[in-house]
Amino acid sequence: MEAAKPAGKRQRTKYDAAFRTEAVRRVTQDGQLATRVAQAVGMSEAVLGKWVRAARAQAARPADSEALEQENKQLRAQLARAEMERDILKKALTIFSQPTDR
């Protein structure tokens, strides 16, 4: 016997990168309407719109932002290490500055 599928649930369609790139290019560079492109390629207009917004946001980012993000990550790691070393030295200072009872 075949299992019944829940009503209203569709199987999710996966699109490859080349398909995405071509669909977004047709909207952004060729100036075609997203509605017509979505109908022509047989996909949801909402999904295509999401891809177009993501592509425009990516294009708006500065080209060197990835390098800046990498540098920020490295600097945060260095800061965390320096803070840890400072905390260790503070503890050592309190231990060694206590009077000894001999």
Secondary structure, DSSP 8 states (H G I E B T S, - for coil): ------TT--------HHHHHHHHHHHHTS---HHHHHHHHT--HHHHHHHHHHHHHHHHS-TTHHHHHHHHHHHHHHHHHHHHHHHHHHHHHHHHTS----
